[in-house]
Amino acid sequence: MKGPIQNVLRQVTRVTRPVALRSARGGRSGLTVVRHVGRRSGRVYETPVVAVEHDGDFYIALPYGERTDWLRNVLAAGGATFVSGGLAYEVDGPEVVPMSEAAAYFRPREQRMQRRFGVDSALRIHRV
């Protein structure tokens, strides 16, 4: 996803992020929190994402591609902590894969959104 739609989506995300984090931490939503460590700062960050689990792997659609700090942090560290449904999971072995490999694991509504916004990659990460 590129251009003006991406810019608007980024602004909406900034505003809704605190609510999404609270909801995801409490297990009251379909969101997952990715806890990751900054590559340069060493600080712990939390990012709400939509993740699906399949055969011990989590898949996260990457609507912004590989340019996000949270993704770069997870790839650099080789893992992170996922909080989903109020439970924490250690994950490792992150790999960016084509969306064609991951699309079938998402709900039909999410698949439609991914197609509409041209999401072409996903993060696959293994549950430890």
C-alpha positions as CSV (number, residue, x, y, z in Angstrom):
1,M,0.0,0.0,0.0
2,K,1.4,3.4,-1.0
3,G,0.4,7.0,-1.4
4,P,-2.4,9.0,0.2
5,I,-4.3,6.0,1.5
6,Q,-1.3,4.9,3.4
7,N,-0.8,8.4,4.9
8,V,-4.4,8.5,6.1
9,L,-4.2,5.0,7.5
10,R,-1.0,6.0,9.4
11,Q,-2.8,9.0,11.0
12,V,-5.8,6.9,12.0
13,T,-3.5,4.3,13.5
14,R,-1.7,6.9,15.6
15,V,-5.0,8.0,17.1
16,T,-6.5,4.6,17.7
17,R,-3.3,2.9,18.9
18,P,-3.7,3.4,22.7
19,V,-7.2,2.0,22.6
20,A,-6.1,-1.0,20.5
21,L,-3.2,-1.7,22.9
22,R,-5.5,-1.7,25.9
23,S,-8.0,-3.9,24.3
24,A,-5.4,-6.4,22.9
25,R,-3.5,-6.7,26.3
26,G,-6.7,-7.6,28.0
27,G,-7.6,-10.3,25.4
28,R,-10.9,-8.4,24.5
29,S,-10.2,-8.1,20.8
30,G,-8.8,-10.0,17.9
31,L,-5.6,-8.0,18.1
32,T,-2.2,-9.3,19.1
33,V,0.5,-7.1,20.8
34,V,4.0,-7.5,19.5
35,R,6.6,-6.6,22.2
36,H,9.9,-5.9,20.6
37,V,13.2,-4.2,21.5
38,G,14.4,-1.1,19.5
39,R,17.4,-1.8,17.4
40,R,19.2,1.4,18.4
41,S,17.5,2.5,21.6
42,G,17.2,-0.9,23.4
43,R,13.8,0.3,24.6
44,V,10.8,-2.1,24.7
45,Y,7.9,-1.2,22.4
46,E,4.5,-2.6,21.9
47,T,2.7,-2.6,18.6
48,P,-0.9,-3.9,18.0
49,V,-1.3,-6.1,14.9
50,V,-3.7,-8.6,13.5
51,A,-2.1,-12.0,13.7
52,V,-3.4,-15.4,12.9
53,E,-2.0,-18.7,14.1
54,H,-1.5,-21.8,11.9
55,D,0.5,-25.0,12.7
56,G,2.7,-23.2,15.4
57,D,3.4,-20.2,13.3
58,F,1.9,-16.7,13.5
59,Y,1.2,-14.7,10.4
60,I,0.9,-10.9,10.3
61,A,-0.1,-9.0,7.2
62,L,2.2,-6.2,6.4
63,P,0.1,-3.4,4.9
64,Y,3.1,-0.9,5.1
65,G,5.5,-3.5,3.6
66,E,8.9,-4.0,5.2
67,R,9.5,-0.3,6.1
68,T,8.0,-0.3,9.6
69,D,10.3,0.0,12.7
70,W,8.5,-2.7,14.6
71,L,9.2,-5.2,11.8
72,R,12.8,-4.2,11.4
73,N,13.2,-4.6,15.2
74,V,11.7,-8.1,15.2
75,L,13.8,-9.1,12.2
76,A,17.0,-7.7,13.8
77,A,16.4,-9.4,17.2
78,G,15.3,-12.7,15.6
79,G,12.2,-12.8,17.7
80,A,9.7,-11.0,20.0
81,T,6.9,-11.6,22.5
82,F,3.3,-11.9,21.3
83,V,0.5,-11.2,23.7
84,S,-2.8,-12.7,22.4
85,G,-5.9,-13.5,24.3
86,G,-4.2,-12.2,27.4
87,L,-1.5,-14.8,27.1
88,A,2.2,-14.2,26.2
89,Y,4.1,-16.3,23.7
90,E,7.8,-16.2,22.8
91,V,8.3,-16.2,19.0
92,D,11.4,-16.6,16.9
93,G,12.6,-17.2,13.3
94,P,10.9,-14.2,11.7
95,E,10.6,-14.3,7.9
96,V,8.9,-12.1,5.4
97,V,6.8,-14.2,3.0
98,P,4.6,-13.4,0.0
99,M,1.0,-12.8,1.0
100,S,0.0,-15.7,-1.3
101,E,1.6,-18.1,1.3
102,A,-0.3,-16.6,4.2
103,A,-3.6,-15.3,2.8
104,A,-5.6,-18.5,3.3
105,Y,-5.0,-18.4,7.1
106,F,-6.8,-15.0,7.5
107,R,-10.6,-14.6,7.8
108,P,-12.4,-13.8,4.5
109,R,-13.0,-10.2,5.6
110,E,-9.3,-9.7,6.3
111,Q,-8.4,-11.3,2.9
112,R,-10.7,-8.8,1.1
113,M,-9.1,-5.8,2.9
114,Q,-5.6,-7.2,2.0
115,R,-6.5,-7.5,-1.6
116,R,-8.2,-4.1,-1.7
117,F,-5.2,-2.3,-0.3
118,G,-2.6,-4.3,-2.2
119,V,-1.0,-6.0,0.8
120,D,1.6,-8.2,-0.8
121,S,3.7,-9.6,2.1
122,A,3.3,-11.0,5.6
123,L,5.5,-11.8,8.5
124,R,5.7,-15.5,9.5
125,I,7.2,-16.1,12.9
126,H,7.4,-19.4,14.8
127,R,5.8,-19.9,18.3
128,V,8.5,-21.2,20.6
